[in-house]
Each structure stands twice: as C-alpha cells, then as structure tokens.
Amino acid sequence: MKASVVVPTFNSFVLLDRCLRTFRAQNLAVSDSLEVLVVDDGSTDPTAETVRRHVLADSRFRYLHLPRSATSSRSAARNRGAEEATGDILIFVDGDQLVPPTFVEQHLRRYQGISAKKAVIGFRKYLRTPEAFDDRFMEYGGEEFLGGVIKSDIRLDLLSRLSDIGGDVKTSWHLFFTCNVSVPRVDFTRVGGFNEEFRGWGLEDSELGYRLERSGTQLVFDEDSFAYHQGPPLSPNKTVYEGWLKNLSLFIALHEGAPEVILQAMLAPIFNPAVGANWVALYEQFEMCARSTPTASHGSPAEVEESGFSVPAA
C-alpha cells in the first residue's frame, strides 16, 4: 500500500525542515511505500531551498509551489497536493508538526484487510521547546527527545468523557482536524476534496469530514496516532474568532437544512477571546444536542434556530 503525505506550508522553513526530517526517517513494511508532497503556499522565506535539499536527498519528496494570491488558502494547497498524489491513502499533516518513525505505518495499518470505507482521525501533542529536538527521536520516537510536552490533545479528554455517556460520537466529523488525518484517495476525490471557498483559519477540514461521513465513509479515531506541534496551541484572538464565524456561516450555507451544522454555533464562545469557554464542557453539550436533533436528511433546522443557536455576529 502506498501513502501520499500532503504537507502544506507558508513561511515556516525552520519548523518545516524538522518536520520533513522526521518523514525521511519513517519505518515502513516491505509491502508499503511513501511519497511526501510539500505544497508551498507562496512563501517568501527560504522554504524553497529547504524543501529542495530534502528532494535532492530523498526521491520520495516532491515540491509544489503555488503563487500567493487573494484566493490562497489551506484548502487550495491541500487540494493541489492531493491532485498530484499517487498513493492509495492520503495523509494530511501540517508543516509545523513532527512525527515518530512509525507514524505513516500506523495510518496504513488501519486500512489493511477492510472492505468498509473509512477515514482515520489521529491526534497531536504540543511541545514546550521545539528547538530542543534531538535526532534520536527519528530513530526511537520517544517523547523524551522532543524537549517536553506541554499539552496533549484536548479531544482525548472529550472522548474519555463521552465514553462514559455511551453511544457513537455523532459529531466526529467536526473533530476531523488536518494536523493528523488520513483518507483513501478515492473517497477524497469522490466527495470533491476541500472546499476552496473557505479562507483563513477554521472549519475547512471539519466540513470535509462532514461530507465524507454523509457519503458513507466511517470516521474512526486512532488514539495511538500522534503528531507533535512545534509550540503551544493557538490562542483565541479577534482575527481567529471573526474568521471562524465567517467560515461557520459558509459551512451552514453549504449544507442548508442541516441542524447539526447549525449547532456548531454553540462552540463560538471557545474562540471568543472575551469569553474563554471550557472546550470540553461546551463540546459535550454540542454532542448531546446533536444526538437529540434530527439529521439534515430528516428535518429542517427550524427547531434548532428557535432554541437560540444562531451564528453570533463577528
């Protein structure tokens, strides 16, 4: 089986260099193979030179450059990488992540011997001092070679709480974060890839997850798959909040009549820097409301709107 890793990047050549070094150190089964497509979204720093060094050293690497424009976006960059991919499985990872030597094989293992359509959601941890990266990580994969983990993925806390409640996670599509996910290339192509109308930060990956799930692709969590973000989590700010609200409005417009999509407005306080809401507690409420709400194919969003879950004004 062949994996195509799609790595979008923009003006982060130091972080990207470490990221690509970890992909050059992947341990694969004899029957598996790998290609890494780095999509440069119009960088003005030494990104091109950095990637070309890896391309010259490893024939599995490819460099794709997109001129920066008003329509540049994470969605467009990832779509370009997917278009050029030749693998059976697409793995999406951001250019500021580090991965252990078993990372690609961990994803491919989830697709062996199955007939049902599925996509895999992995997780991430955040590093205190990414510059303390030790080359021994590429051989052994131990966190002790990463300078210290300051935070694990809050989605793991959520899944732990939801497991006590029981039932499948109805909103798993919202947790489809492209810092660490994989999907069969045929399924990605079938649903049309990422929607390039999304600009800025947020929800373009969740919206893809939504279309995948609605089309019959099962989204599964792999709690043993980790990427490591080089630095702390993103802090809410005015720009992030306004961008998230704008993308939410687009998400809702694209799936008119889908109550579970409208319910995402419940999560807005998480991104509002003036509020600072508890993510796990609020998400649990979102999940419970989604479980009790008719899906888009079974009813209108009227009762959701009447409940007060309208999109906040930016």
C-alpha positions in Angstrom: 0.0 0.0 0.0 1.3 3.5 -0.8 0.8 6.6 1.3 0.9 10.1 0.0 1.6 12.6 2.7 0.4 16.1 1.9 2.2 18.9 3.8 1.1 22.5 3.2 3.4 25.2 4.4 3.8 29.0 4.4 6.8 31.0 5.7 7.9 28.4 8.3 11.1 26.9 6.9 12.7 26.1 10.3 9.7 24.2 11.5 9.2 22.6 8.1 12.8 21.4 8.0 12.4 19.5 11.2 9.0 18.1 10.0 10.5 16.8 6.8 13.4 15.2 8.6 11.0 13.1 10.6 9.2 11.9 7.4 12.6 10.9 5.9 13.0 8.6 8.9 9.8 6.6 8.5 9.9 2.8 9.1 7.6 1.0 6.6 6.7 -2.5 6.0 8.3 -4.1 2.9 4.9 -4.1 1.1 4.3 -0.3 1.8 5.7 2.8 0.2 5.6 6.6 0.7 5.7 9.9 -1.1 5.8 13.3 0.6 4.3 16.3 -1.3 5.2 19.6 0.2 2.9 22.4 -1.0 4.4 25.8 -0.6 1.6 28.4 -0.5 3.7 31.3 -1.8 6.4 31.5 0.9 8.8 34.4 0.8 11.3 32.9 3.3 13.9 30.1 2.4 11.2 27.4 2.2 12.0 26.6 -1.4 15.7 26.0 -0.7 14.8 24.0 2.4 12.5 21.6 0.6 14.8 21.2 -2.4 17.6 19.9 -0.1 15.2 17.2 1.0 14.1 16.5 -2.5 17.7 16.0 -3.6 18.4 13.7 -0.7 15.2 11.6 -1.0 13.5 10.8 -4.2 10.2 10.2 -2.4 9.9 14.0 -1.8 8.2 16.4 -4.2 8.0 20.2 -4.1 4.9 22.1 -5.4 4.9 25.9 -5.4 1.7 27.9 -5.5 1.9 31.7 -6.2 0.4 33.7 -3.4 -2.9 35.3 -4.3 -6.2 36.6 -2.9 -7.6 33.1 -3.3 -4.7 31.3 -1.5 -5.9 29.0 1.3 -5.2 25.9 3.2 -7.9 24.1 1.2 -6.4 25.0 -2.1 -2.9 24.0 -1.0 -4.1 20.6 0.2 -6.2 20.0 -2.9 -3.1 20.7 -5.1 -1.1 18.1 -3.2 -3.9 15.6 -3.4 -4.2 16.2 -7.1 -0.5 15.3 -7.6 -0.6 12.3 -5.2 -0.3 8.8 -6.5 -0.8 6.9 -3.2 -3.8 4.8 -2.1 -4.0 6.7 1.2 -3.8 10.5 1.6 -2.3 11.6 4.9 -2.6 15.2 5.8 -0.1 16.8 8.2 0.7 20.4 8.8 4.2 21.6 8.2 4.8 22.6 11.8 4.4 19.0 13.1 6.9 16.3 14.0 6.0 12.7 13.6 7.5 9.5 15.1 9.1 6.9 12.8 6.1 4.7 12.9 3.6 7.4 12.0 2.9 6.5 8.4 2.8 2.8 9.1 0.3 3.4 11.9 -2.1 5.0 9.5 -1.6 2.4 6.8 -2.2 -0.4 9.3 -5.8 0.9 9.9 -6.6 0.2 6.2 -5.4 -3.3 5.9 -7.9 -6.1 5.4 -11.0 -3.9 5.4 -13.8 -3.5 2.9 -15.8 -0.7 4.6 -14.9 2.9 3.7 -13.2 4.7 6.5 -11.0 7.7 7.2 -8.7 7.9 10.3 -8.5 10.8 12.8 -5.2 11.0 14.7 -4.2 13.3 17.5 -1.5 15.8 18.4 0.6 17.0 21.3 2.2 20.4 21.9 5.9 20.9 22.5 7.4 23.3 25.1 10.8 23.9 23.3 10.7 22.5 19.8 14.3 23.8 19.3 15.4 21.1 21.8 14.6 18.5 19.1 17.0 15.6 19.4 17.9 13.5 16.3 17.4 10.3 18.3 13.6 11.0 18.0 13.9 10.0 14.4 15.2 6.6 15.4 13.4 5.8 18.6 10.3 8.1 18.5 10.4 8.7 22.3 8.9 12.0 23.6 12.0 12.4 25.8 13.8 13.5 22.7 11.4 16.4 22.0 12.2 18.9 24.8 9.0 18.3 26.8 5.3 18.0 26.0 3.2 20.9 27.5 -0.2 19.7 26.5 -1.9 16.7 24.9 -4.9 16.8 22.5 -8.0 18.1 24.3 -10.1 15.8 22.0 -8.8 12.8 24.0 -10.3 14.3 27.2 -13.6 14.8 25.3 -13.6 11.2 24.1 -12.9 9.9 27.6 -15.9 11.9 28.9 -18.2 10.8 26.1 -17.2 7.2 26.6 -18.9 7.3 30.0 -22.1 8.5 28.4 -22.1 5.8 25.7 -23.1 5.7 22.1 -21.1 6.6 19.0 -19.7 10.2 18.6 -22.3 11.8 16.3 -20.1 14.9 15.6 -16.9 13.0 14.8 -16.8 15.0 11.5 -16.2 18.2 13.5 -13.1 16.6 15.0 -11.6 15.8 11.6 -8.5 18.1 12.1 -6.0 18.0 9.3 -3.0 18.2 11.6 -3.2 14.4 11.6 -5.8 12.6 9.4 -5.9 10.1 6.6 -8.4 9.1 4.0 -8.4 6.8 0.9 -7.6 8.9 -2.1 -10.7 7.5 -4.0 -13.0 8.7 -1.2 -11.4 12.1 -1.0 -11.8 12.5 -4.8 -15.4 11.2 -4.7 -16.5 14.0 -2.4 -14.6 16.7 -4.2 -11.8 17.4 -1.8 -11.6 20.5 0.4 -14.0 23.4 -0.4 -11.7 26.2 -1.5 -14.3 28.9 -0.6 -13.0 28.6 3.0 -10.5 31.3 3.8 -8.4 31.9 6.8 -8.5 29.7 9.9 -11.0 27.1 10.8 -13.6 24.5 9.7 -12.5 23.7 6.2 -11.3 20.3 7.5 -14.4 19.7 9.6 -16.6 20.5 6.5 -14.6 17.9 4.5 -15.1 15.4 7.4 -18.9 16.1 7.3 -19.1 15.4 3.6 -17.1 12.2 4.0 -19.3 10.9 6.7 -22.5 11.9 4.9 -21.2 10.0 1.8 -20.8 6.8 3.8 -17.2 7.0 4.9 -16.8 5.9 8.5 -14.6 8.3 10.6 -12.6 6.3 13.2 -10.3 7.6 15.9 -6.8 6.2 16.4 -5.8 7.2 19.9 -2.3 5.8 19.4 -1.5 8.1 16.4 0.2 11.3 17.4 1.8 14.2 15.7 3.7 16.8 17.7 3.0 20.5 17.2 6.2 22.6 17.5 4.9 25.1 20.0 1.8 25.9 22.1 -1.8 25.7 21.0 -3.3 28.6 19.1 -4.7 31.2 21.4 -8.1 32.8 20.6 -7.9 36.3 19.3 -10.1 38.7 17.4 -8.9 37.6 14.0 -9.3 33.9 14.7 -12.7 34.5 16.1 -14.0 36.5 13.2 -12.5 34.1 10.7 -14.1 31.1 12.4 -17.5 32.8 12.4 -17.2 33.7 8.7 -16.3 30.1 7.9 -19.2 28.8 10.1 -21.6 30.9 8.1 -20.2 29.4 4.9 -20.4 25.9 6.3 -24.1 26.4 7.2 -24.9 27.9 3.7 -23.2 24.9 2.0 -25.4 22.5 4.0 -28.7 24.3 4.3 -31.2 22.3 6.3 -28.6 20.5 8.4 -29.4 21.2 12.1 -26.2 19.5 13.3 -24.2 22.0 11.3 -26.1 25.0 12.7 -25.5 23.6 16.2 -21.8 24.3 15.8 -22.7 27.9 16.7 -22.7 26.6 20.3 -18.9 26.4 20.1 -18.4 30.1 19.3 -17.6 31.1 22.9 -14.5 28.8 22.7 -12.9 31.1 20.1 -14.2 34.4 21.5 -11.2 35.9 23.4 -13.6 37.9 25.6 -15.2 34.7 26.9 -12.6 31.8 27.2 -15.2 29.0 27.5 -14.3 25.5 28.5 -13.9 23.5 25.3 -14.6 20.0 26.6 -17.7 21.0 28.6 -19.1 23.1 25.7 -18.4 20.4 23.1 -20.1 17.8 25.3 -23.2 20.0 25.2 -22.9 20.3 21.4 -22.6 16.5 21.0 -25.6 15.8 23.3 -27.7 18.3 21.3 -26.6 16.8 18.0 -27.6 13.3 19.3 -31.1 14.5 20.1 -31.6 16.6 16.9 -32.9 15.2 13.6 -30.2 15.0 10.9 -30.3 17.1 7.8 -31.9 14.3 5.8 -34.8 14.0 8.3 -35.9 17.5 9.1 -35.5 21.3 8.9 -33.2 23.4 11.2 -36.2 25.4 12.5 -36.3 23.9 16.0 -32.5 24.5 16.3 -32.8 28.1 15.3 -35.7 28.5 17.8 -33.5 27.2 20.5 -31.3 30.2 20.2 -28.3 28.6 18.4 -27.9 31.2 15.8 -24.5 32.3 14.4 -23.1 35.1 16.6 -22.2 38.4 14.8 -18.5 38.9 14.3 
